[in-house]
Amino acid sequence: MVVSRKHGLVALGVSAFLVGTCGLAAAALSAPGSAQGLRAEARPGLADDDEDQPWNDGGDRLEQACEAPLKNGLAPATNWHFFTNCLRAVRDNWNRASGAAVGNAAGDARARVIAAMSLDDVGFRDSRRSLRGAQGFAAFFGSDGGRAAPADLQVAWLNDVGQPYNGMGQSGLAYFLFQLAASAQAGGYPRAQQDVALYRGLAAGIMRTVLLDTRAGGLDTEMPCTTLRGRSCSWYHSVSRRDRPARSGLTLNQDLHVLRDLGMMIDLHRKMGWPVPAGWEDAIGAGLNQVFQPGSRSRMGDLPTFQDYLSEPVGRDNVQWLYYGFNADKPLGSGGYFLNRNGKDCGYQVHVLDLTAQLMERAQRTRTWQPPAGAMTCASPLAQAYRATRIRMTNPDPAAWSSPMARRDTMCPAKAQETFAKVRAEFYASAFDRCG
């Protein structure tokens, strides 16, 4: 039996989500030497690039499909990270409604969520059974979503081998489901309390999968920190591709997404007067410990720290760009990789800085996590990543921040420049501009 030290979650007696709705069990989560705990190696020949295919089905098509009326009860079959863009518009429409329109908006939201949860790639499991798609949703929630979910239910969007794989998509969807629960709690239509239970039950089940140890079929690799004595460290795995195990997912911005989303969910619970699930604050702290613990990995196979995402210095000013992703199975001193196209590396570097600023500000406001010594000094990896971005954004001479030998895509999209200006003014200028 695997028990998470932080969250008290236990491996279920049902060892796997089912593959397909015909009842074939996926041995991937239980067979020795295979993908137990999502620890299987990626298939030989796979590129490091996690975004080799643009989010499988494409975000644009999902958003278009979400805006269109539901047809035949179907929802967009794509990554949950993009389905949240749909729910943002649905939530806003609901919150603007009044009178009889409240029930209509609530019904539209419910229909879209039930349709999305009824797709064959959605898995449901508790201690007694594991089901998928419409069969699984109906078994645990009733076909109309009116039944209360069991307290140990886990919910996941599954990849091509029947494993949870996208922690960022799961945490983002969970946050928006909790927001729909908040909208339902305002009432104004007959089945409001049933909808509160539906959305909270789904969201909690989704987060149980994210916070469960990989050895038990979840997305959290949990261990004692290497360089922070007495602290626990965690990495919340997330890949975009459906053809590789989640254990290979070491994308910095996606890990930070999970931590940021968890913080927003905790804050929403407190605002709504809901009890905060046990261990959630600890889960954020453990994730931040892993990213910001001093030094870099010491063995091949170790999970990376922020230091490991800094590339070799380039340009006249010796700037260090952040790698997009990391392969921990590469030898020490290697493993990081760039996307190297269409301004994505600059965009994701700014996104990492933005997410980090949000997490640091929340930790300071709530006093729930203390950064390790050195994490906010001028020599810290975070300061170096900020410095590289500041120089790139403010110095028009490419020789200052690049080199022809680097053969890198150094374009910075307008949106990244706007975001950087905002986070620099709100957080980084006071923290690091003194560093030069």
N, C-alpha and C positions, 0 to 999 in steps of 0.2 A: 504494500500500500504506500502511495506517495502522498505526503501531506505538505502543503506549502507552509513554511515557517511564518510568512507574513499574513497570509490570507485565510488560513484554516481550511483551504479547499482540499478535498480528498479525491483521489482517483476513483472513478465510478466503477461499479461492477461490470457495467457494459463497456467493453474495451474499445469500441470504435463507432464512429458514425457509419451509417450504411451507405454503400455505393449503389445509387439508383433506388428506385422505389419498389423494385421487385424483391428486396430482402436479402441481397448478397452483401455479406459483411466485409468491410475493408480490413484486411489483416495488417494494414500499414501502421496502425497505432499500437499493435500488441505483439506482432511476431518478432522474436529475437533476431537481431542482426538486420532487421529491415528498417522501417522508419519509426521505430518505437520512440515515443516522445518527440517526434519530428526531428530526430537526430541523424537521419539518413543523409549520406552525401548526395550532392547534386549529381545528376547523370553525367557521365563523361561527355565532353564536347560542348556543354552549355557555356555560353559567354557569361562573363561577370555581369555584363550590363543588365540590370534588373528591368530597365525600360526598353528592352530590345524591340518589343512590340508595344505600341502606345495604349497601355492599359486594356489590352485584349479587345474589347468591343468598342472602346472610344467614349470619352466623356461627352462629346458633342451630341452623339446619337442618343445617349441616355437622357441628357437634358431635354432634347427635342421630344423624345418619347414620353418623358414625364409631363411636359407641358400639354401634350395632346390628351384627349379624353381616353379613359381606359377602354380597351376593346377586348371583348370576350374574357374579361377578368384577368388579363395578362398584365404583368409589370415588366419593366426593362430588365433583360437578363444580362447584367453586367456588374462591375465591381461596386461594392457598397460605398466606397469613397465618393463615387459620383452620384449615387442614389440620394445622398444627403443634400446635394444641390437641389434635387427635386423637392425634398421635404422642407427645405428652407422656404420655398415659394408656397407650399401647402400650409405650413405653419403661419406664415404672414397673412395669407388669405383668411385663415381661421380666426386669427386674432383681430382682424379688421371687421369681421362679420358682426351683425347685431340682429336681434329678433329671431325670426324663423330661419334666417340665413345661417345662424350658428349651427343648427342641426345639420343643414346641408353641407357646410364646410367640414364638420366633424365626420360626417358620413363619407365624404370624398377622401379625407385623410385615412380613415379606417380601411376603405376599399383598396387604396393604393398599398398600404402596409401589408394587409392580408395577402394581396396578390404577390407582392415581393417575397413574403415569407413562405409562399406556397410553391416557389420554384424548386426544381429538383436539386439545385446546388446548395440548398439550405438544409443543414442537419440539426436535429434535435435529439438530445439524449438526457436521461436521468439514470438513477441507479438500477432501473429495471429494464429499460428498453432504449433502442436507438432507431429513429425513423427519419425519413427525409421528405421534403417537399410538402405538398398539400396533405398527404397522409400524416406526416409528423405534426404539422401545425394543428390539424383537426384533433389529433389524439391528445395534445397537450393543452390546447386553448379552446377547442370546439371550432366547428367550421365557421362560425360567425365571430370568433374571438371573445366569446362571453364567458369562458371558463377560466378560473384562476390557475396559474401555472404552479407546478411543484417547486419547492424551495431550492432543490438541487439541480434544476434544469440548466443545461448548457445549450447554447445556440451558436451556430457558426456558418459562415459562408465557406464552402469547401472547394478545394482545387480539383484537378483532374485525377488525383489519386486518393480523393476522399479525406483530405486533411484540411483543418483550418490553416490559413496561410497569410491573412492580411490584417494584422493587428490595427493598423491605422484605419482601414475601412470599418472595422468592427467598432472601435472606440468612437469614431465620428458618427456612425449610425446610432449607437447607443445614446450619445448625447442628444441627438435630435429626437429620438423616441422619448427620452425623458422630458424634452421640451413639449412634445405633443401631450404627454401626461399632464404637464402643468396647464396647458390650454384646456384639457378635458376637466381638470379639477375646478376650473372656473364655472363649470356647469352650464345651464341654459338649454339643455336638451335631455331627453328621457334616459339615455343609457350612458351618461357621463361617467359615473363611477365604475362601470364595467370597462370603459375605455381607459380610465386611469390605471386599472389593474392590468389591462392588456399591454399597454405601452411600457409600464414599469416592469412587468414580468419579462417581456421580450428584451428590454435593455439590460436588465440584471443578468439574464441568461447569456447574452452576448458578452458581457464583461467577465462573467465567470470563465469563459473560454480564454479570454485574453490574459487573465491573471492566474490561470492554472499553470503549474509547472509543465514544461515540455514532456517530461517523463510520464505525465498523466494525460497527455493528449492536448495540452494547452499551448500557449504562445509565450510563456515566460520562462527564460533560462535564469535560474536563481542560484546564487552561490555566495559564500563569504567574499567580501571585497579583498582584492589582492594587496592593496597598499593602504587601506583604511581599516585599521584594527578595530574589531568589534562591530563593524557595520555590514549590512547585507547589501548585495548588489543584484540588479536584475537588468535583463535586456528583453524588450517586448518585440518579438520577431514580426516582420512584415515584408512580404515581397509582392510585386505586382503580377509577375508571371504565374501562370497556373500549372506549369509543368515542372516545378522544382519544390523541394521541401521548404517549409517556412524556416527551418533552422539555418538556411543559407541567407536569410533576410537580415542583413546588417546595414540597412540604409539609415543614416543618422536622422534625416528629417522625419522619417516615418516613426522611428522610436520616440522622438520628441513629441510628435503628434499625439501618441498615446498618453504621454505624461500630461501634456497640456489639456487634452480632452478630459482626463480623469479629474484634474483640478476644477474644470468648469462644471463637471457633474457633481462634485462634492459641494461646490458653492451653490448650485441650483437646489440640491437636496436641503441645504440649510435654509435657503430662502423660502422653500415650500413647506418646511416643517417636517420633511421626511427623515427617517433615521438614516444616517450615512452608513453604508455597508462596512463591516469590520475590515480593517486592513488597507483601505483605499489610500489614506494618507501615507501609510508606510510604503505602499507600492510606488507612489511618486518618489518618495525619498530614496528607495532602493534603485530606481531607474536613474535618478540624478547622481547617486553615488557612483554608479558604473561609468557614466559619461564623464564625470568630473573628478574621479579619483586620480591622484597624481601619477605621472609617468605613463608609459605605454605598455602594451602587453609583453609578457616575458617568455611566453612559449607559443609555438605554433598551435593553433586551435583555440587559444584564449580569445575572449571577446574583446573588442576594441574599446579604447577610451577616446576622448576628444583629441588627445595628442596623436593618436594613430591616424586621424583623418587629415592632419596637416601634411601637405605635399612638400617636396623639396623646394627650397627658396629659388625664386626666379626673378629676373629683372634687376635693374640697377639698385632698386630699393630692397632687394631680397625679400619679396613678399611670399607668403605661404598660403596657397589656395586650399580650400577644403575639398577633399575627395567627396564624390556623391555617395559612393557605397564602398563596402569592404568585404573581402573574402578572407576569413580567419584561417582557412586551411592553407594559405600561402605562407612561405617562410617569413621569419622575422625581418622587418625592414621593408616588407612589400605587402601587397594585399589591397591597397586602396585603388580606386579607379574612378575616372571621370566619365560622364556621358558624352562630352566633347561634340556637342552639336546645338545649333539654334539658340544659343544663349542660356541653355538649361543649367549649366554649372554655376554661372553667376546667379541666376534666378534662385537655385536651390541653396546657394551659400547665403544669400540674403534671407531666405526663408528660415534657415537654421538660426541665424542671428535673431530673427523676429520671434521664433518660438522660444529660444533660450531667454530672451528678454522677458517674455510673458511669464515664463516659469520662475525666473529669478525674482521678478516683482511680486508674484504671488507668494513665494516662499518668505519674502521679507514682510509682506503684509500679514500673512497668517502665522508667521514664526513656526512653521512646521518642518523646516529643513535648514540646516546650517551648512553653507558651502565649505568644502575642505579648505584647509590652509593653502593659500597660493592660487586658488581658483579664480580670483578677481585681481590679481597683480598684473603689472605691465608685462611680465614674462610668461603669463599663462597662455595656454593654447587659444582660449577664447579671445584674449587681447590680440593675439597674432592674426586670428581670422578676421577680427574687426579691422585691424590695421590694413590688411591686404585689401579688404573691400573699400575702405575709406580712400586709400591711395588710388585704386582703380577708378572710383567714382569722381575723384577731384583732380586728378592729374591727367591731362590730355595726351601726355607723351607715353606711348606703349612701351618704350624702353624701360620705363620706371617699374612696370609691373608685369612684364612678359619678356619672352625671349624667343627668337625664331626656332631655336633648338627644342623648345618645349612642345611645339606643334599642337597648341591648345586652342580651343575655341574660347575666346575671352570676351565675346559680345555680352553686353548687359542690357536686357530689354528695358523699355521705359518703365514698366510696372515695377521691376526690381529697383530701379533708381528711385522711384517715388517711395517705395516701402523702406528703402535704406535711409532716405532722408528723414522719414518719420521716426524710425527706431533709433537713429543716431541722436535726434533731438530729445527723444523721450527717455533714453536709457544710456546709450553708449558714450555720448559726449562727456557726461559727468564722470563716467567710470574710467575711460581710457584716453580721452584726447590729451590729457596731461602726459601721456607716455611717449608722444612723438611718433 
